[in-house]
Amino acid sequence: MTHGTVHSGSERRPATGAVRLPWVDIAKSAAIVLVVFYHVGRVGLGAAPGTVGPATRPWLDLNMVLVPVRMPVFFLVSGLLAASALSRPWPRVLRGKVLDLLWPYVLWTVLFGFVWVHASFPDDPGTWFWYNLRMLPFGGLAYWYLSLLIVFFLAAKALRRHPVPVLVGSLVLLAAAPAIGTLVDANGDQSGTVNVMRLATFAVWFFAGAYLPALVRRVATAGGPGGLVTAVAGYALLAYLFYYDHAPGGVEFFLAPVGVLASVWAAVALARFGWIRRLAGYLSRRTLAIYVLHPILIHATVWAARSSGADPLGDLDNVVVDFLFVPTFALLVTAVAVGFYDLAGRIGLGWLFRWPLRPAVSASPSSPGSAVPPAPEPAPQRTPA
C-alpha cells in the first residue's frame, strides 16, 4: 500500500483528495517503456557493430509508426498528474515540482555527457561535452522532456485562470510548428530547433491534461471494446497512408489524436487485469529513473562494445537472436534502471533523482503516483417535500 492512500476497488484516493486511476499508471508506464524501446531500436541499434540485420528491421518500422503516439501520451498523462498542483502556493510548487525536475535535468545531463561523448565522439570528447552543457538552457539533448515539463508546468501554473486562451494558443502552436521550425532553423542551432518544434508539438497535450482532467477521464471511460477496435484500426490505416502510401498532406494531423485515443482506451481495457495494474503502478513511480538512466545505459553499452571491438550478435546468422535483440535489450535496460533506483533509495542515494534539500515533513511521497483531481461533485438538488 502506498503511504497516504486509501484503497477502494480499482481506484485509490490519496490523502490530498485526488483519485488514483490505474489506467493512468498503465499509460504512463507504457509510454516510458516505449521511449526506451525507441532509443534502443532507433538510436542504439546500429551504433554498436553487428546489431542490424534483416530481422531487426521490423522494430525500426514499428518505432517509426509509434512516433506520433509515444510522447503525446506521455505529456497528456504528465498534465493530468500536474493538474492538482496548479492551485498550490508558488513556494511549495517551486520547492517541490520544479526543483524535483530541474535538479535531475542538470545532474543527469552532466553524467550523460561523459558517457555520450566517449561512445559517439571518442576523437573529440571535449568539444561535444561542452556542447552538451551549452544546450542546457535551450532544452538539452538527452533530457529535453524534463526541460519542456518544467516550462509547461510553470506556464500552466501562471496562466491557470486563463485555460481557454492557453489551449487555443497551444493549438495554434501545433498548427504552426513546421513554419516555426523552419524559421528557427534558419537562425539557430539544429538541436535548439528540434526542441522548439517539440515545444510547439507537445504543448497542447500537456495543457489538455492539466486544464481538462475531468474531460479526459470521461473520454477515457467512453470508448469500450468497440471504440478501442475502431481507434486502433483507424490509427493503423492513417499510419499506413502516411508512412507507406505517401498520402497527401493533412493525414499527419489526425495521427496523434487517433493514436492517443487508442492508447488511452487500451490502457483502460488493460486496467481490468490485476497483475498489469500492479506492474504499471510499480513502473509509474520509477519513470523518472528509467528516463534519466536509459540513455546512459545504452551509450555505455555502445562505448564498451566499440572499445572492445566486440560484435554483440556475431554475424546475425541466427534470425531468432536478431529478432529478439531489440525487445530483450530494452527490457534489460528498463530492469537495470528500476533496480538501480530501488538500490539508490536503500543506500541513501535518492538525491540522485530528486532535489536533495527536502522539507522536514512531507505529506505525500516525493514521487507522486498517477493521481488526478476527482470530477466535480454534482450541484445539490432541492428535494420536493
N, C-alpha and C positions, 0 to 999 in steps of 0.2 A: 504493500500500500504506500502510495506517495504521501509524504508528510503534508498535513494541512488539507487533506481532501476527504470527502465522504463519498463512498461508492454507492451507487444506486442503479442497478440494471446495467445498461450499456453506456450510460452517461455518468460522469463523476463531476461533482461540483466542488471546486476548490473553495478555500475559506474566503477568497475575495468575492465570491458570488458568481464567477464566470463558470460556464459549462464546458467540461472537457469532452470533446467529441472524438470517438475512436476513428472516424473516417479522416479527420484532420491529421491524426498521428500517422495513418496509413499513407495519405497523400504526401506528407512531409518526408516520411522515411523513403517512400518510393522515389521521390524527387532527388534526394541526396544520393541514393544508390545509382540512379540513372546518370547523375553527374559524374560519379566515379567511373561508371561504365563508359561514358563518353570519353573521358580523358584516357582511359586505357585503350579504347577502341579507335580513337581518332588522333590522340596526341602521343600516347606511349607506344602504341602499336606501330612498328616500323622504325622507331627511334633506335631500338636495340637490334643488332644484326640477327637475321634469321627468324623474325617474328611475323612476317607477312607471307601468306600462302593462299592458295585458292579457297580454302575453307574458312579463312578469316574474313574474306570479302563481304559475306552477308552481314557481319557485325558492323562493318563500316557503313553499309547501306542503311541498316536499322538505326544507327546513331544519327545519320543524316535525316531520316524520316521523323525522328523524335525531336529534332531541334526546335520546332515551333511549340512544343508542349512542355518540355522539361522545366525551363526557367520561368515561364508564366505561371505554372502550377506552384513553383517554389515561392514566387513573390506574392501570389494570391494568398497562400497559406501564411506567409510571413505577415501580410497585412492583417489577416484575421487574428493572429496571435498578438499583434501590436494594438489592436482596437481598444482593449480595456485600459491600456497605459496612456492613451491620449489625454485623459482627463486628470491625470496625476499632476502634482505640482512640478514645476520645472527643475528645482534642485534634485528631487527624487528621480526624475527621468534622466537627467544628465549623469547623476552618480551611478544609476543602475543600468538602464538600457544602453545609453550612448557609450559610456566608458567600457561597458562589458563587450561592446562591439569594436570600439576604437583600439583598445589595448591588444586584443589578438590580431587585429588587422595589421598593426605596426610590427608587433613582435614576430609574428609568423612570416611576414614579408621579408624581414631580415634573415630569418632562418632558412626560408625557401631560397632566397637569393644565393646563399652559399652553395647549396646543393645544385641548383639550376645551372649556374654558370659552369660548374665543373662537368655537368652532364652534357650541356649543349654547346658551351663555348670554352673548351679547355685551353685554346690557344690565346684567348684574351679575356680571362675571367674578370679582371679588374674593371674594364670598361663596362661590361654588361652588369656587373654587380652594382656599380654606381647608377647605371640606367634604371635598374630595378628600384633602387631607393628614390631616384629622381621622379619616378612615376607615382610615388605615394600620394602627393597632393592632388593628383589627377585621376584617381580611381584605382591605381595599382595595376599589376599584371595578373598574378595568380588569384588574388583575393578581391576582385572587383565587386563581387556580390556583397561583401561586408561594407565596402565603401558606399555602394548605392543604397544599402539598407539604412545606413546612418542618414544619408541625405533624404531619403523618402520619409523616414520616421520623423526627422526634425521638421520637414515641410508639413507633414500630416498633423503634427502637434501644433505648429504655429498657425496653421490655417484651418483648424478643426471646426471653426464656426462658419466656414465657407466651403462646405463639401462639394456643392454643385459646381461652382466655378473651377474648383480643382479637378474634378472628374472630367469636365468638359475640356479643360486645358490639357489634361493628360491624353485625351483622345486626339486633340489637335496635334500634340507632340508625336503621337503614334503615326498619324497620317503624314506628318511632315518629316518623319525620321530619315527617309532616303535623301531628301533635299538637305536636311541638316548635316547629315554625314558627308555629303559632297562638299558643302561649304566649309566645314571644319577641316576636312582632309586637305583642302587646298591651302590651308593656312596653319596647319599644325602637325603634330606627331601622329603616326598611324595608330599607335596604341591608344592615345588620347581620343582619337576619332572613334575608334571602336567603343570606348567607354561612353562617349556622348551618345552614340547610337543605342547602346544598351539602356542608358537612362531614358531616352525617348521611347524605346520599345516596351520597357517593363514597368514604367511608372503607373500606367493605368491599372495594372493588375494588383499592385500593392495598395493603391488608393481604393480600389473596389473592395478589397478585403477589409481595409481599415475603416472605411466610412459606411459600408453596406453589409455588415456581418449578418444581420438578420435576413436580408435578401439572399445572401449566399447560402445560408442554412436552408432556406425554403427551397431554393433551386436544387440544392444537393439532395433533398428528400423527394423531389418531384419526378425523378426520372423513371425509376423502376426498371425491371429487366428489359421491357420493350424500348424504353428510352436509351438504355445503355447499348443495346444491339444496334439501334439506329445511329447513335452518335459514333460508335466505333466504325460502322460501315461507312458513314459519311466521311469520317476522317481518312479512312483508307482510300476512298475514291479521290478526295481532294489531294492527298499526298501523291497518289499515282499521277493525277493530272499535272501537278506542279513539278514533281521531280523527274518523272519519266516520259510524260506525254508532251511536256513543254507547252502547257495550255497558255492562252493569252493572259496578260497581266490582270490582277484582281483576285485570282484564286488564293494567293498567299494571305490575303486579309481575312479569309474565313478559316484558315488552318488552325490558328491559335485558339479562337473561341470554341470551335467544334472539338478540338483536341482537349482543351481544359475541361469542357463539359463531360466528355467521355471519361477523362481521368477521375473527375470528382465522383461521377456515378459509379465507376468501377471501384473506387475506394469505399463508397457506401455499401456496395454489394459485398465486398470482401470483409467489411466490419462485422458480418454475421458469424465469422469464424473466430473462435476464442484464441486459438494459437496465433493467428495473424494479428489480432488486436494486441496480444502480449508482446510479440516480437516488434511490432511497429511502435508500441509505447516505449520499449527499451531503446530502439534506434532513434526515435524522435528526440529523446533527451540527450543524444550524443551527436546530433547533426553538425554542430559547430566543430567538434573534434574531427569528425570524418572529413568535413570540408577543408580544414586547415592542414590536416596531416596527409591526405591522399596525394596531393601534388608532390610533396616531398618524398613520399614512399615510391611513387612511380619514377621520379627522376633519379632517386638514389639507386633504384634497380638498373636504370639505364646507365648511370655512371659506373656502377660495379661491372655490368656486362661489357661496356666498352673498355674499361681499364684492364679487364682480364682477357679480352678478346673472345669471350665465351659466346657460343651460339645457342641461345636458350632452347630452341626447338630442333636443333640439328638441321637437317635438310628438309624438314617438314614433309617427310615421306609418309608420315602417319596422319591420315586425314582426321581421325578422331582427336588426336592430341592437338592438331592445328585448330580444329573447330572449337574445342573446349578451352583454348588458351585465354580468350578474352573474358568470358564469364568467370572462369576459375581465378584468374589474376585479379579481377575486380572484386570478387567476394573475399579473396585473401587480403587485399588492401583494406577493405572495409573492416574485416575482422581484426586486423592488426591495429587499426586506428581506434576502434572501440576498446580493445584490450589495453592499449596504452593509456587511454583516457581513464579507464577504471583504475588502473595501477597508479596513475598520477594522483588521483583523488585519495588513494590509500596512503601514499608516502609523502603527502604534503606538497604536491606539485600542481594542485588545482589552479594556482595563479597563472599557469600557462594558458588557461582557457577563459579566464575572467579577470576583471580588474582586481588587483591584489589587495587594495585598501578597502576592505569590506566594513560596513557598519557593524557594531557590536551585536545587534539583534536583527534578524531578518525574518519577516513574517511568512515568506514563501521561499521555495528553492531558488537558487541563483540561475538555474537553467529551467525556465518555465515549460510546462507541458503544453499540450495542444488545448489550451483553454480559450474560449471566445465568449464575448458577452452574451448573456441569455437574451432571447427575444423579449421585447417589451410585453408586460402583462396587459391583458385587455382592460379597457376602462370599466370601472364599476357600473353595473346596470341597476336601475331602480326596480325593485321587485314590487309588483302590484300587491296591495293589501288584501 
